[in-house]
Amino acid sequence: MPPLLIKSVWKDHDLVDIFINEHYFQKIAKSISLDEVPKNTRVIDGAEKAIIPPFYNAHTHAAMTLLRGYADDMSLFKWLSEYIWPLEAKLTREDVYWGSRLAILEMIKSGTVFFSDMYWNREETIRAVIEMGVRATIGVTFAENLMSPKSIEDNFDFLEKNAACHERIQLAVMPHAVYTVGDVLWRRCAETAQRLGLVLHTHLAETTEEVENCIQKTGKTPVQYLDSLGVLNQNVVLAHAIHLTPEDIDILQKRDVTLVHNPSSNMKLSSGKMNISALMKAGIPIALGTDGASSNNNLDMREEMKFAALLAKVDGGPELLSADEVFHMATVQGSRAYQVNAGLIEEGKLADAILLDLNNERLIPNHHLVSNWVYAADARCIDKVICHGQILMENKSVENEIEILERVKKFAAKN
Ligand SMILES: [Zn+2]
């Protein structure tokens, strides 16, 4: 892929030139002349555009785009056990591949270049990520209620052999939840993640039912239970984290874990509301995620930012979770949680970016671009999406998108 030189683009409050080479932002300066860059550099006119970091979706289940709209408006446990798990049991590897491609298409078009994925048939999602040019942390998922002992062993084997599988992909150990994984397997997952230097990611304290059952079974809240097993540390990322006691928050702070806020899914499944105020006061890092497209029902991180900010303000006051803070969650915190050297437009960072069209009606007037991006914009404001120094979307189009749509329509027709 040729180097890129973006001329005269707005970055924060300055007009700059940006040179991207070998996947990184190599130089950002007031002016970079064509003499300074290789002959094969592609020059992009940045006039009337702003460059900002793209999104890092910290919790999703990509191939669940296949189940979008399949079962709505019911409780989490009924939704999972009566609808989602039975249909998922019928999914083929090819289905997961096309479902993942649809998810990635939707993410690129709405400005997301990275996602953390917990699902089955991970090889198919890995294939889709490699082909479509985005980044991902791909989960090796454990759920004892849905897996044979052999497939659990196969998972550990896969982790040992594939820990460094591609420059845009890293693996993570992903036990599904405290109610689907037992003590022994939890300890083994934690030990494996620590030994291989991988992130461990799980769902935690999503519903009151989960917390009550955990207390009944173990005498501890889900946070205290995982802490007692030695699971929690700075490489752990916990999705949802809604129903927490003050003691739980103390533990999460001491162990330096990152949480993922999933406001749309939490509202839609009526799971509850993350205590943003208490968690921010405790200084616990929070990233943002869409969750799967069957509980959201899209993968639009910009929409997720707006929901997060508005939900926080309902009873937290208008100052809670400003536009800048929620943008930081969706960009810097998401990339940091998964150890991706990105999330900022800075020399030395991986070259991931969105170019926004400053002539879009939703970005005018431009008193505060981040505020417009969080509260007013939509995906139509995006002019280009860049990941790893490569343009993944321009002129509103992504490579092979028609084929993806047709394949998923065929899947829907047979199920
Ligand atoms: Zn989830």
Residues whose N, C-alpha, C, O or C-beta is under 5 A from the ligand:
A	BS01	ZN	D291
